[in-house]
Every structure is written in structure tokens, then in C-alpha cells.
């Protein structure tokens, strides 16, 4: 745990992020739980906890500064990415974590219990069948194959007028942006710098026109 803590503190400093001692502790404990459960449930292809700090934790929390609003949903969250790290970073915001696989939701429930996270609601459902009581300020995803799939399947989730889609992407092609439906507007494309992570990272912020 201490080795992971020191590494995460170094990464956070390199990324020029402000993270409290409690948040560092929670993020490290999350990685420890993910590593433990991964051996039995195969939740992520990343096997080394030190790699998880870069590829999962930092890659998720780097997005935090771009979020606007209080109520978010992470669709296709897998083992809770980026939802759990973002919930830790934003304790005053509400995060719904959606996945269709029971083993992933069971893991997230265990994380919520052990880390005493009061702002996370795990839900097992297919995204197109999920009907929230209240719409969201932001719809997050780092798992969808294409942004077109994301906005088509999640079109019913953002708040009318103000809700945003936040697509976490690696390489970004103009073709993918061109294929978005006519009702979808590209608000911004943020180039993300994740220390020690190879390859490009982007955050694409989308909204509904009109």
C-alpha cells in the first residue's frame, strides 16, 4: 500500500492536481481492492497495481476539472471507471454507475461499502433500458467503441438543455466526429496529459443542439 501511495502522490504532483490525503488513501484502497478482486473476477486486463494507478486512476481523475454540474452517470462503468475515482475527487457530486454485468456491480458495491462512499449509486442495467427518475448534468463513458453509439444509446439520460456527454477517448479521428448524428454538437475537444501514460488521451464534450 505504501509503495502505491508514494507512486500516486508522485503522479498527482506531475499532473499538477490537488488531491487530499483522504482522497489519496481512498484511491489507493480502490486499486488494492481492484487488484484483489481481479484475480478471481477478471475485471480489468491491467494486472499490475502500479499500472492501474496510471491507466485507471490518473486517466480518470484528470477529467475532473472539466466536469460541470452535480449529477453524473458513468455508463458501461466496468469495475467503476471513471466513476469511482471521480466520485472520490468530487464528494459533493452524485455519481450513478451503470453496468449490465452483475460481477462488476457486486465489486462496486463492495468498494462503496469499504470506502464509505456516500455519493455513489451502482445499478445493474443495459443503458438503453435504464430510466432514471431524474436526468443528469453529465453522461460519462470511457468504454464505448464509438461516440455515435454512446450518444445514440444514452440520448435519454442528459438534462434537457444543459446536460452534456463526456467521452473519454484515446486517439481521436475526425471521421468519428463527422459520423455523429445531426442533433449532436461538439462543445469542445480537450487534449489530456496523463503522466507516464503512453499514447494520446482526449476528452470530447458533446451536447444536444437547440
Phi and psi restraints in degrees (value plus and minus 20) as a CYANA .aco file:
   2 UNK   PHI     -85.4   -45.4
   2 UNK   PSI     -59.1   -19.1
   3 UNK   PHI     -81.0   -41.0
   3 UNK   PSI     -63.4   -23.4
   4 UNK   PHI     -86.0   -46.0
   4 UNK   PSI     -60.0   -20.0
   5 UNK   PHI     -80.9   -40.9
   5 UNK   PSI     -66.9   -26.9
   6 UNK   PHI     -81.5   -41.5
   6 UNK   PSI     -63.5   -23.5
   7 UNK   PHI     -84.0   -44.0
   7 UNK   PSI     -63.5   -23.5
   8 UNK   PHI     -84.2   -44.2
   8 UNK   PSI     -60.2   -20.2
   9 UNK   PHI     -81.1   -41.1
   9 UNK   PSI     -58.7   -18.7
  10 UNK   PHI     -85.2   -45.2
  10 UNK   PSI     -64.9   -24.9
  11 UNK   PHI     -82.6   -42.6
  11 UNK   PSI     -63.7   -23.7
  12 UNK   PHI     -82.1   -42.1
  12 UNK   PSI     -60.9   -20.9
  13 UNK   PHI     -85.1   -45.1
  13 UNK   PSI     -63.7   -23.7
  14 UNK   PHI     -81.4   -41.4
  14 UNK   PSI     -56.3   -16.3
  15 UNK   PHI    -103.1   -63.1
  15 UNK   PSI     -24.3    15.7
  16 UNK   PHI      37.5    77.5
  16 UNK   PSI      23.6    63.6
  17 UNK   PHI    -122.3   -82.3
  17 UNK   PSI     131.3   171.3
  18 UNK   PHI    -120.7   -80.7
  18 UNK   PSI      93.0   133.0
  19 UNK   PHI    -152.7  -112.7
  19 UNK   PSI     109.7   149.7
  20 UNK   PHI     -97.5   -57.5
  20 UNK   PSI     146.8   186.8
  21 UNK   PHI     -79.3   -39.3
  21 UNK   PSI     -62.1   -22.1
  22 UNK   PHI     -82.5   -42.5
  22 UNK   PSI     -63.8   -23.8
  23 UNK   PHI     -85.4   -45.4
  23 UNK   PSI     -60.5   -20.5
  24 UNK   PHI     -78.1   -38.1
  24 UNK   PSI     -66.7   -26.7
  25 UNK   PHI     -80.6   -40.6
  25 UNK   PSI     -65.5   -25.5
  26 UNK   PHI     -85.7   -45.7
  26 UNK   PSI     -60.8   -20.8
  27 UNK   PHI     -84.8   -44.8
  27 UNK   PSI     -61.0   -21.0
  28 UNK   PHI     -86.6   -46.6
  28 UNK   PSI     -60.9   -20.9
  29 UNK   PHI     -85.6   -45.6
  29 UNK   PSI     -56.6   -16.6
  30 UNK   PHI     -81.1   -41.1
  30 UNK   PSI     -65.4   -25.4
  31 UNK   PHI     -82.7   -42.7
  31 UNK   PSI     -60.1   -20.1
  32 UNK   PHI     -81.9   -41.9
  32 UNK   PSI     -63.3   -23.3
  33 UNK   PHI     -86.2   -46.2
  33 UNK   PSI     -62.0   -22.0
  34 UNK   PHI     -81.8   -41.8
  34 UNK   PSI     -62.1   -22.1
  35 UNK   PHI     -83.2   -43.2
  35 UNK   PSI     -62.7   -22.7
  36 UNK   PHI     -85.0   -45.0
  36 UNK   PSI     -70.3   -30.3
  37 UNK   PHI     -89.8   -49.8
  37 UNK   PSI     -49.6    -9.6
  38 UNK   PHI     -81.8   -41.8
  38 UNK   PSI     -51.8   -11.8
  39 UNK   PHI     -83.3   -43.3
  39 UNK   PSI     -52.0   -12.0
  40 UNK   PHI    -120.1   -80.1
  40 UNK   PSI     -54.7   -14.7
  41 UNK   PHI    -129.3   -89.3
  41 UNK   PSI     -26.4    13.6
  42 UNK   PHI      32.6    72.6
  42 UNK   PSI      39.0    79.0
  43 UNK   PHI    -103.6   -63.6
  43 UNK   PSI     -44.6    -4.6
  44 UNK   PHI    -169.0  -129.0
  44 UNK   PSI     128.7   168.7
  45 UNK   PHI     -98.0   -58.0
  45 UNK   PSI     -32.0     8.0
  46 UNK   PHI    -100.8   -60.8
  46 UNK   PSI      98.4   138.4
  47 UNK   PHI    -118.4   -78.4
  47 UNK   PSI     -51.7   -11.7
  48 UNK   PHI    -108.7   -68.7
  48 UNK   PSI     103.0   143.0
  49 UNK   PHI     -75.4   -35.4
  49 UNK   PSI     -53.6   -13.6
  50 UNK   PHI     -86.9   -46.9
  50 UNK   PSI     -55.8   -15.8
  51 UNK   PHI     -89.1   -49.1
  51 UNK   PSI     -55.1   -15.1
  52 UNK   PHI     -79.7   -39.7
  52 UNK   PSI     -55.7   -15.7
  53 UNK   PHI     -79.9   -39.9
  53 UNK   PSI     -58.8   -18.8
  54 UNK   PHI    -102.1   -62.1
  54 UNK   PSI     -74.8   -34.8
  55 UNK   PHI     -96.6   -56.6
  55 UNK   PSI     -44.1    -4.1
  56 UNK   PHI    -131.9   -91.9
  56 UNK   PSI     -71.5   -31.5
  57 UNK   PHI     -93.6   -53.6
  57 UNK   PSI     -79.9   -39.9
  58 UNK   PHI     -84.3   -44.3
  58 UNK   PSI     -58.9   -18.9
  59 UNK   PHI     -82.0   -42.0
  59 UNK   PSI     -46.3    -6.3
  60 UNK   PHI    -106.6   -66.6
  60 UNK   PSI     -69.9   -29.9
  61 UNK   PHI     -92.9   -52.9
  61 UNK   PSI     -37.9     2.1
  62 UNK   PHI     -82.8   -42.8
  62 UNK   PSI     -41.1    -1.1
  63 UNK   PHI    -100.2   -60.2
  63 UNK   PSI     -39.8     0.2
  64 UNK   PHI     -71.8   -31.8
  64 UNK   PSI     -62.5   -22.5
  65 UNK   PHI     -86.9   -46.9
  65 UNK   PSI     -36.0     4.0
  66 UNK   PHI    -114.8   -74.8
  66 UNK   PSI     -27.7    12.3
  67 UNK   PHI     -97.5   -57.5
  67 UNK   PSI     120.8   160.8
  68 UNK   PHI    -148.4  -108.4
  68 UNK   PSI     108.0   148.0
  69 UNK   PHI     100.5   140.5
  69 UNK   PSI    -191.5  -151.5
  70 UNK   PHI    -142.4  -102.4
  70 UNK   PSI     -41.8    -1.8
  71 UNK   PHI    -146.1  -106.1
  71 UNK   PSI      99.2   139.2
  72 UNK   PHI    -150.7  -110.7
  72 UNK   PSI     133.3   173.3
  73 UNK   PHI    -148.3  -108.3
  73 UNK   PSI     113.9   153.9
  74 UNK   PHI    -125.1   -85.1
  74 UNK   PSI      88.1   128.1
  75 UNK   PHI    -113.5   -73.5
  75 UNK   PSI     116.9   156.9
  76 UNK   PHI      42.8    82.8
  76 UNK   PSI      26.8    66.8
  77 UNK   PHI     -87.6   -47.6
  77 UNK   PSI     -38.7     1.3
  78 UNK   PHI      42.6    82.6
  78 UNK   PSI    -147.4  -107.4
  79 UNK   PHI    -104.4   -64.4
  79 UNK   PSI      -0.5    39.5
  80 UNK   PHI      85.2   125.2
  80 UNK   PSI      14.6    54.6
  81 UNK   PHI    -142.7  -102.7
  81 UNK   PSI     106.8   146.8
  82 UNK   PHI    -109.2   -69.2
  82 UNK   PSI     -14.0    26.0
  83 UNK   PHI     -76.4   -36.4
  83 UNK   PSI     -68.7   -28.7
  84 UNK   PHI     -83.9   -43.9
  84 UNK   PSI     -71.8   -31.8
  85 UNK   PHI     -78.7   -38.7
  85 UNK   PSI     -58.2   -18.2
  86 UNK   PHI     -89.8   -49.8
  86 UNK   PSI     -55.3   -15.3
  87 UNK   PHI     -85.5   -45.5
  87 UNK   PSI     -57.8   -17.8
  88 UNK   PHI     -84.5   -44.5
  88 UNK   PSI     -61.2   -21.2
  89 UNK   PHI     -93.2   -53.2
  89 UNK   PSI     -44.0    -4.0
  90 UNK   PHI    -147.6  -107.6
  90 UNK   PSI      51.0    91.0
  91 UNK   PHI     -84.1   -44.1
  91 UNK   PSI     -38.6     1.4
  92 UNK   PHI    -108.4   -68.4
  92 UNK   PSI     -23.3    16.7
  93 UNK   PHI    -124.1   -84.1
  93 UNK   PSI     141.5   181.5
  94 UNK   PHI    -128.2   -88.2
  94 UNK   PSI     112.8   152.8
  95 UNK   PHI    -146.2  -106.2
  95 UNK   PSI     103.7   143.7
  96 UNK   PHI    -119.7   -79.7
  96 UNK   PSI     110.4   150.4
  97 UNK   PHI    -134.1   -94.1
  97 UNK   PSI      96.8   136.8
  98 UNK   PHI    -134.1   -94.1
  98 UNK   PSI     109.9   149.9
  99 UNK   PHI    -173.5  -133.5
  99 UNK   PSI     130.6   170.6
 100 UNK   PHI    -107.8   -67.8
 100 UNK   PSI     -31.5     8.5
 101 UNK   PHI    -116.2   -76.2
 101 UNK   PSI     105.8   145.8
 102 UNK   PHI     -80.4   -40.4
 102 UNK   PSI     -58.3   -18.3
 103 UNK   PHI     -85.0   -45.0
 103 UNK   PSI     -54.1   -14.1
 104 UNK   PHI     -89.7   -49.7
 104 UNK   PSI     -63.0   -23.0
 105 UNK   PHI     -86.9   -46.9
 105 UNK   PSI     -56.9   -16.9
 106 UNK   PHI     -81.8   -41.8
 106 UNK   PSI     -62.4   -22.4
 107 UNK   PHI     -82.1   -42.1
 107 UNK   PSI     -66.4   -26.4
 108 UNK   PHI     -81.7   -41.7
 108 UNK   PSI     -60.3   -20.3
 109 UNK   PHI     -81.2   -41.2
 109 UNK   PSI     -59.0   -19.0
 110 UNK   PHI     -85.0   -45.0
 110 UNK   PSI     -62.1   -22.1
 111 UNK   PHI     -80.6   -40.6
 111 UNK   PSI     -67.3   -27.3
 112 UNK   PHI     -77.3   -37.3
 112 UNK   PSI     -62.6   -22.6
 113 UNK   PHI     -86.6   -46.6
 113 UNK   PSI     -68.9   -28.9
 114 UNK   PHI     -91.8   -51.8
 114 UNK   PSI     -53.6   -13.6
 115 UNK   PHI    -112.2   -72.2
 115 UNK   PSI     -22.6    17.4
 116 UNK   PHI      35.6    75.6
 116 UNK   PSI      26.5    66.5
 117 UNK   PHI    -104.1   -64.1
 117 UNK   PSI      99.7   139.7
 118 UNK   PHI    -117.7   -77.7
 118 UNK   PSI     -21.6    18.4
 119 UNK   PHI    -135.4   -95.4
 119 UNK   PSI       0.8    40.8
 120 UNK   PHI    -142.6  -102.6
 120 UNK   PSI     109.6   149.6
 121 UNK   PHI    -142.1  -102.1
 121 UNK   PSI      86.1   126.1
 122 UNK   PHI     -99.3   -59.3
 122 UNK   PSI     125.3   165.3
 123 UNK   PHI    -166.3  -126.3
 123 UNK   PSI     109.2   149.2
 124 UNK   PHI    -114.6   -74.6
 124 UNK   PSI      92.9   132.9
 125 UNK   PHI    -189.5  -149.5
 125 UNK   PSI     134.8   174.8
 126 UNK   PHI     -95.8   -55.8
 126 UNK   PSI     121.8   161.8
 127 UNK   PHI     -82.2   -42.2
 127 UNK   PSI     -57.9   -17.9
 128 UNK   PHI     -91.4   -51.4
 128 UNK   PSI     -35.3     4.7
 129 UNK   PHI    -120.3   -80.3
 129 UNK   PSI     -24.0    16.0
 130 UNK   PHI    -103.6   -63.6
 130 UNK   PSI     101.0   141.0
 131 UNK   PHI    -136.3   -96.3
 131 UNK   PSI      78.7   118.7
 132 UNK   PHI     -94.3   -54.3
 132 UNK   PSI     130.4   170.4
 133 UNK   PHI     -87.8   -47.8
 133 UNK   PSI     -51.1   -11.1
 134 UNK   PHI    -155.8  -115.8
 134 UNK   PSI     120.7   160.7
 135 UNK   PHI     -93.4   -53.4
 135 UNK   PSI     154.6   194.6
 136 UNK   PHI    -135.5   -95.5
 136 UNK   PSI     128.5   168.5
 137 UNK   PHI     -89.3   -49.3
 137 UNK   PSI     -53.0   -13.0
 138 UNK   PHI    -166.3  -126.3
 138 UNK   PSI     117.2   157.2
 139 UNK   PHI    -130.8   -90.8
 139 UNK   PSI      96.6   136.6
 140 UNK   PHI    -125.0   -85.0
 140 UNK   PSI     124.4   164.4
 141 UNK   PHI    -178.6  -138.6
 141 UNK   PSI     118.0   158.0
 142 UNK   PHI    -144.1  -104.1
 142 UNK   PSI      -7.7    32.3
 143 UNK   PHI    -132.6   -92.6
 143 UNK   PSI     -38.3     1.7
 144 UNK   PHI     -90.3   -50.3
 144 UNK   PSI     122.1   162.1
 145 UNK   PHI     -85.4   -45.4
 145 UNK   PSI     -60.2   -20.2
 146 UNK   PHI    -157.1  -117.1
 146 UNK   PSI     133.8   173.8
 147 UNK   PHI     -88.2   -48.2
 147 UNK   PSI     -51.2   -11.2
 148 UNK   PHI     -81.2   -41.2
 148 UNK   PSI     -66.3   -26.3
 149 UNK   PHI     -78.5   -38.5
 149 UNK   PSI     -64.1   -24.1
 150 UNK   PHI     -78.5   -38.5
 150 UNK   PSI     -72.7   -32.7
 151 UNK   PHI     -91.9   -51.9
 151 UNK   PSI     -52.2   -12.2
 152 UNK   PHI     -88.6   -48.6
 152 UNK   PSI     -64.1   -24.1
 153 UNK   PHI     -97.3   -57.3
 153 UNK   PSI     -43.6    -3.6
 154 UNK   PHI    -130.9   -90.9
 154 UNK   PSI      -7.1    32.9
 155 UNK   PHI     -80.1   -40.1
 155 UNK   PSI     -43.6    -3.6
 156 UNK   PHI    -108.2   -68.2
 156 UNK   PSI     -18.7    21.3
 157 UNK   PHI    -116.4   -76.4
 157 UNK   PSI     -55.4   -15.4
 158 UNK   PHI     -94.3   -54.3
 158 UNK   PSI     133.3   173.3
 159 UNK   PHI     -82.8   -42.8
 159 UNK   PSI     121.7   161.7
 160 UNK   PHI     -81.4   -41.4
 160 UNK   PSI     106.6   146.6
 161 UNK   PHI      69.1   109.1
 161 UNK   PSI     -62.2   -22.2
 162 UNK   PHI    -135.0   -95.0
 162 UNK   PSI     -35.6     4.4
 163 UNK   PHI     -89.6   -49.6
 163 UNK   PSI     126.7   166.7
 164 UNK   PHI    -143.6  -103.6
 164 UNK   PSI     134.3   174.3
 165 UNK   PHI    -123.0   -83.0
 165 UNK   PSI     113.8   153.8
 166 UNK   PHI    -138.5   -98.5
 166 UNK   PSI      86.3   126.3
 167 UNK   PHI    -122.5   -82.5
 167 UNK   PSI      97.2   137.2
 168 UNK   PHI    -108.7   -68.7
 168 UNK   PSI      98.0   138.0
 169 UNK   PHI    -146.5  -106.5
 169 UNK   PSI     139.1   179.1
 170 UNK   PHI    -106.4   -66.4
 170 UNK   PSI    -131.7   -91.7
 171 UNK   PHI     -88.0   -48.0
 171 UNK   PSI     127.4   167.4
 172 UNK   PHI    -146.2  -106.2
 172 UNK   PSI     106.0   146.0
 173 UNK   PHI    -126.1   -86.1
 173 UNK   PSI     126.7   166.7
 174 UNK   PHI     -82.1   -42.1
 174 UNK   PSI     -51.8   -11.8
 175 UNK   PHI     -78.2   -38.2
 175 UNK   PSI     -62.9   -22.9
 176 UNK   PHI     -84.1   -44.1
 176 UNK   PSI     -59.8   -19.8
 177 UNK   PHI     -85.8   -45.8
 177 UNK   PSI     -59.5   -19.5
 178 UNK   PHI     -86.7   -46.7
 178 UNK   PSI     -45.4    -5.4
 179 UNK   PHI    -103.5   -63.5
 179 UNK   PSI     -25.6    14.4
 180 UNK   PHI     -83.0   -43.0
 180 UNK   PSI     128.3   168.3
 181 UNK   PHI     -84.6   -44.6
 181 UNK   PSI     139.1   179.1
 182 UNK   PHI     -80.3   -40.3
 182 UNK   PSI     -50.0   -10.0
 183 UNK   PHI     -97.0   -57.0
 183 UNK   PSI     -26.3    13.7
 184 UNK   PHI    -120.3   -80.3
 184 UNK   PSI     110.8   150.8
 185 UNK   PHI    -132.6   -92.6
 185 UNK   PSI     112.8   152.8
 186 UNK   PHI    -104.7   -64.7
 186 UNK   PSI      87.9   127.9
 187 UNK   PHI     -94.2   -54.2
 187 UNK   PSI     -65.8   -25.8
 188 UNK   PHI    -183.3  -143.3
 188 UNK   PSI     136.6   176.6
 189 UNK   PHI    -143.8  -103.8
 189 UNK   PSI      92.5   132.5
 190 UNK   PHI    -118.3   -78.3
 190 UNK   PSI     107.9   147.9
 191 UNK   PHI    -105.1   -65.1
 191 UNK   PSI      99.8   139.8
 192 UNK   PHI    -118.1   -78.1
 192 UNK   PSI     116.8   156.8
 193 UNK   PHI    -129.1   -89.1
 193 UNK   PSI      91.1   131.1
 194 UNK   PHI    -130.4   -90.4
 194 UNK   PSI      89.0   129.0
 195 UNK   PHI     -72.8   -32.8
 195 UNK   PSI     115.6   155.6
 196 UNK   PHI      49.0    89.0
 196 UNK   PSI     -10.6    29.4
 197 UNK   PHI    -121.8   -81.8
 197 UNK   PSI     104.9   144.9
 198 UNK   PHI     -99.1   -59.1
 198 UNK   PSI     125.7   165.7
 199 UNK   PHI      72.4   112.4
 199 UNK   PSI     147.8   187.8
 200 UNK   PHI    -103.0   -63.0
 200 UNK   PSI     131.5   171.5
 201 UNK   PHI    -155.8  -115.8
 201 UNK   PSI     117.1   157.1
 202 UNK   PHI    -155.6  -115.6
 202 UNK   PSI     132.1   172.1
 203 UNK   PHI    -139.8   -99.8
 203 UNK   PSI     100.2   140.2
 204 UNK   PHI    -125.6   -85.6
 204 UNK   PSI     102.7   142.7
 205 UNK   PHI    -123.2   -83.2
 205 UNK   PSI     104.6   144.6
 206 UNK   PHI    -144.9  -104.9
 206 UNK   PSI     134.6   174.6
 207 UNK   PHI    -166.7  -126.7
 207 UNK   PSI     150.4   190.4
 208 UNK   PHI    -107.0   -67.0
 208 UNK   PSI     111.5   151.5
 209 UNK   PHI     -87.7   -47.7
 209 UNK   PSI     124.9   164.9
